[in-house]
Structure formats: C-alpha cells, structure tokens
Amino acid sequence: MFTRNEIIEILKDDSKNDWLFSLADKVRKENVGDDIHLRGLIEFSNICKCECKYCGLRAPDKNIQRYRILEDEIIQIAKNAVDMGYKTIVLQSGEDAYYTKERMVDIIKGIKEFDVALTLSIGERTYEEYKAFKDAGADRYLIRIETTDRELYKQMHPNMDFDNRIKCLKDIKSLGYEVGTGCLVGLPNQTLESLADDILFFKEIGADMVGIGPFIPHPDTPLKDADTGSFTLALKVMALVRIMLPDINIPATTAMETLNPNGRIIALQSGANVVMPNVTSLQYREKYEIYPNKICTHESPDKCRGCIGAKIKSIGRSISTTYGNSHNKN
C-alpha cells in the first residue's frame, strides 16, 4: 500500500511505469485470478437533464439526436445478450426522468428472470428509488464521482451538488449493492494531488468496482478545445487502484482503446479484469456519444463479443463463466 505522497511521486515519475504495470498485473493475478468478466452494456437513453461540461449527452447540446429505448425492447436486448453468454447486464443512460421508479422496477424484474447479475448506471436517485431497485433484484450500482476535488467538481458539473453525489454512494453502499465508481483522468485544472485523493477515496468508501477513463474532449461541449487526457496517466491511475484495492473489479474502459488501438488489452495486462462490450442495438450506438470516436459503434453485438474474445485469448486469459461478483473484503 502506498501513502498519498508515494502515489503522487509514482504519478509524476514515468521512469517506473513498467514496474508499476507489472506489479498491478501481479496483484490482479494473485487476488482475482486470470478470468476476465464480460458485462453486456445496454445504453438505453441518451436523454439527460445534466450539464456536465465534458459530456456529449449534456442537456444543452442541440446537435445530438436523442433517443430512448422502451421497456420491452430493453428487456429483449438483455435477453439477446444472455443468449450470447453474458452473465452480467449493465443498464446505462443519461439522467432521463421518463424512467420512473415504477418503470425501472419493471425493467429490472424482467431482466432478472434471465438469471443474470444486473448493474445500474443511471445517475443520482433518491434513497427510496435505490431501495426499490435493489428490492426488485438489481445487484450493483455504478455512480462515478469523476473527481473528489470539490472545486473542480463544481467547475465541471453546473447545478450539481458534490455532497449529494457522496450521499448517493453512501446510500447504495448501505442498501447492500456492489458499489461502482470511478474518475476521469486529464480534466482541465486537475492535479496529480487530486488524482491521488481520488484513489484514496475509492479505498475509503470500499468500492467494489472502479472505472478509470482518460478525458476525451467532445466538440459540442464547453471543453471542446481542452487537451485530451493522457492514456499513460490513466493507465497509471488504474494500476494504482489495483494495488490499493487488490480484490475489486476493474474494467478496461473503451475510452482507453479510443486513444490507443490496443488500449483494453494493455489495461488487462496492467491490473484490469473486466470488459464491457456494447450489446445495444446498432441503430442507437452512434447516438450515445459521451466522447467522440468511440470504438465499436458500427459492430454488431455478436462481432463485438467475438473480437474481444479473440483478444482475450491472445494474451492467455480466459472468459469467466461466473457472475463476476466482487471479491472485495472491505
């Protein structure tokens, strides 16, 4: 385990990168093994009330073609994914008020009939909603903090409340969900010190899953002219998360592969143990553009699964046949 100062020094010093990535891979192997867990990702609505400055789905963006997938179709897409062998379904959307507590409960119950683990990534909700979703069968909830730097959070998230974000994480933890969170690496005005604090925050809350992605500027956002985040720095943050939280699940994010053609494989060799192939129907894929040049927007769900399966095999790893529940002992 590293102290805050040690984490900052490691983030500053690229001369030790090979050592860091090798250590993270070793920690991964010893604690969660060689199996890679595939999660089938359904992006079911790109409608969002929020105005996050980095996100292509932000409410003020008039250039995006909005969509929402209705309940029966979401459940059918999940069924198709289960038929392809997925053991976990991830439902992700913008913060879209159409999906009321009642509608989400119906969707959750419909998908849980397929004997899969279910992750929700649908933003900030009330305690009562989180409880209803858990009671309906949802297993995991992902709500990324994005940054633990209060001032930076305020800059990036107009009309949002940092303390409420923290409350949401505490609520889902108290309800017995597996807790997912994460951060963006390379946001304007972000410091290495704040990234170190992010890593320590993940440990403090006892996260079960942490997703790390490089910031990629979207042309229709206020940050369109900002510098792209560093693939290497994002990989280093991810590796440090693995070392600090040895037994959690860590995805090799698609944003990493957007910046590096082998990004997900490199991440899987540097501490990651999860991949989330997109199983959303093709007519919606391009419209869920959180950042530009997202990979796999033109590939069918079958092709996506076959492609990542071949890559996993090429590095001597295997696809898990389990639900991939958290090993987190916190």
N, C-alpha and C positions, 0 to 999 in steps of 0.2 A: 504494500500500500504506500502511496505517495502523499506527502504533505502538499498543501496549497502552493508553497514556494517551489517545491520539486516539480509539480505539474507545470507551473509557469515556465520553469527552466527547460523542461523537456519540449514544451511547445515552441520555445524560442530557438532551440538548438537542432538544426536539421542533420547534424553530423551523426546523430544516434538513431536515425529513423529506422534503419534495418534492424537494429537491436530491439527497438520498441515494437515493430510489427511482428517480429519473430516471437518475442515474449508474449504478446497478446494472443498469437496463434497457439502457443503452448498452453496458456491459461485456458483458452477456449477448449482445446482438446481434452485437458485434464478435468474440466468441470462440466461441460455439456456434450462432449464427445464429437464424433465426426459426422453424425447425421445432420442434414440440412432440412429445416422445416419450410415447406411451401405453404403460403397463405394466399388464397384466391381473393383478389381485390375487386370489389364492385364499387365503382364511382357513380352513385345513383342520382346525384343532383349537383349542378354547378351554380345553383342559385344561392347567394349568400348575403346576409344583412351586414356583414362586417366590412371594414375599410382598411384592412391591413395593407400597409404601403408596399409590401413586397409581393403580394399575391395577385395572380392574374384573374382570380374569381371575384375580386373585391367589388362591392356593390356599385360604386360609381362608374365602373368600366362599361361603356356603351358598345364596345366593339365585339364583345363576346356573344356568341349565340347560346342563349340559356336553354337548359333542358331539365326535366325531372322525369325519372322513371317511376311508374306507378307500382303499387304494391305487388300485384300478381306477377308482373314482369321481373321485379327484383327477385322474388322467390324462385321463379323459373330459371333465371341466370344462376342463382345459387345451386339449384338442382343440377344444372349442366356442369357446373364446376365440381360438384360432388361426384358426378358420373365420371369425370376425368381423374378422380383420385384425390382431390383436395380434402384434407381433414380439418381445415380451418377456413372460414369465410370472414373477410373483413369488409364491413359496410362503411363507406366513407362518403361524405358530402360536404357542401358548404352549410352554413347555418341557415337552413331553409325551414321557415315556420309551417309550411304545408305538412311536414311530417310531425304531427302532433304525438303526444304520448300514446294515444289510442292506436294511431296508425303504426307507430314503431313497434308497439307490443304485438300487433297482428303480424307484422313482418318477421319479428324475432321468433314468434311461436311457429310460423310457417317454415322458417329455415331450420329451426331446431328439430323438426320432425325428421330431418335427413341425417341425424346422428353426427353432427359436426360441432366443433368449437366455434364460437362466434365472437368476433371483436367489433366494437362500435367505435367509429371516429367521426362524430357528428357535432362536436363542439360543446359549448357551455350550456348546461341544462340545470334545472332545479334538482335538489336532493330527491324530491318526490318522483321526478321523472327517472333519475338514475335508479332509484329503488324499483320502480315499475319495470324498467328494462331488465334489471337483474332478476327480479321475480319471474319474468317471462322466459328467462333462460340465457340471457347474454352473459358471457364468461369474462370478457376482457374489455377494457375501455382505454382508448388512446386519446390523450389530450396534450399536445406538445406545449411546453412552456415557451419555446422558441428562444428566450433569453431570460436569465434571472436578474439582469441588470435593470432595476426599476426605471431608471431614466431612459434607457434605450428601449425598453418595452413600451413606455409611454410614447416615444417618438414613432415607433413602428406600428402602434395599434391605437389609432384615434378612437375615442369614445369607448374604450375598453378599460377594464379595471384589473390590474395586476393581482390585487388581493382576492378578487373573485376567482381568477384563474387558479390560484393556490387553493382556494376553498373547494373548487371542483375536484382537484386532485385528491384532497383530503376526504371529500365525500365518497368518491369511488373506492378509495382505499378502505374506508370504514365499512362499506357495503360488501366487501369481500371480492370485488373484481380483481383480476390481474391488472396492474396499473402500467399503462404505457405512456411514455412522454418522450421528449427529445428537444433538440435545438438546431437552429440554423447557424452555420459557420461562415463568417465573412460579411455579415451585415455592416453597412456603413456605421462608423463610430464604435464598433465592437472592439474590445480589447482582449488580449490574452488572459488578463486577470479575470475578466468576466466569464471567459470560456472555462477557466479553472473553477470558478464558482458554480457554473452550470454542472460540471462533472460532480462536484461535491454535493450539489443539491440532489442529483439523481440518487446518490448513495444515501443521503439523509432521509429521503422520502421512501426508500426501499422499493424503487421502481423494479418492475418485473420485465419490462421491455423498454429499450431506449433506441430511438432512431436519430441518426445524425446525418444531416444533409448539407452540402455546400449551397450557399446563396447564389441563385442564378437570376439576374435582373430580367424582368418582363417588360417588353416595350410599351405596354399600355398602363404602366404604373408610375407613381412619382419617383421610383428608384431606377427608372429606365437607363439612366446614364451612369449608374454606380458600377464599380468594378465587380467582376464576378468573384465569388469566393474561391479559395484555393482547394483543389482536390486533395493535395497532400496534407494540408492543415486539417481538413475534415476527417481524413483517414487517421490522423494522429489523435484527434479528439475521440474518435470511435475506439481506437486501440486502448487509450487510457481508460475509457469507460469499461471496456472488457476487463482490464487489470484491476480496476477499483471495485467492479461488481462482477465477480468471476462467473456466477452461475445464472445470469439473466439471459434473455433472448435479445439478440441484436440483429436487425435487418441490414443486409447490403442494399442500400437505397438506390432507386432508379436515378436519382439526381447525380449520384457518383458516376453512373455509366453515361449520363448525358455529357459529362466533362471528360471522361476517359473511356474509350471503347471497351476496355477490359475492367471497368470500374467495379462491377459487382464481384467478379472473380477475385480481384485484388483485395476487396473488402473481406471476402470469405476466407482469404489467407492471412488476414490481419485482425481477426477476432470476431467477425460476424458469423452467424449460424442460421439466418432466416432470409428467405427471398419471398417477395410478394408479387408474383406475376399478375398482370391485369386480366381479369376474366369478363370485364364489361363488354357488352355488345359493341361491335366496331362503329356503328353509326354515332355513338356517343363519345368515343375515345378522344378525338381531337379537341372536343369542346371542353374537356376538363383540363385546362391549361393553366395550372398554377404557375409554371415557369415554361419558357419556350424550348423547342427542340426536344421535347420529352420523347424518350425511346418507346418503341413498340406500339405506337398509336395506329399503325396500319397492319398489324399482325393479328391473326385470329387467336382466340384463347388456346386452341389446340397447338398452334405453331409456337406461341409464347412458352407453353409448358414444355414442348419438345426441345426448344432452343436452350432454355435454362437447364433442362435435364441433361443435355449433352455437355454443357459447360461444367456442370457439377461432376459428372463422370470423368471429365478430362483432368480434374485435379484430384482424383482418387477419393472423392467423398460420395456419400450416398444420400438419397432422399428418404426422409423419415416416413414411416407408416403409422406414426402415432399422432395424437392431437398437438404435441409440442407444448405441453403445459410448462409453466415456469418452474425452474429448479430453485428459485430464489429462496434463500433461508433467512432473509431478514425478518 
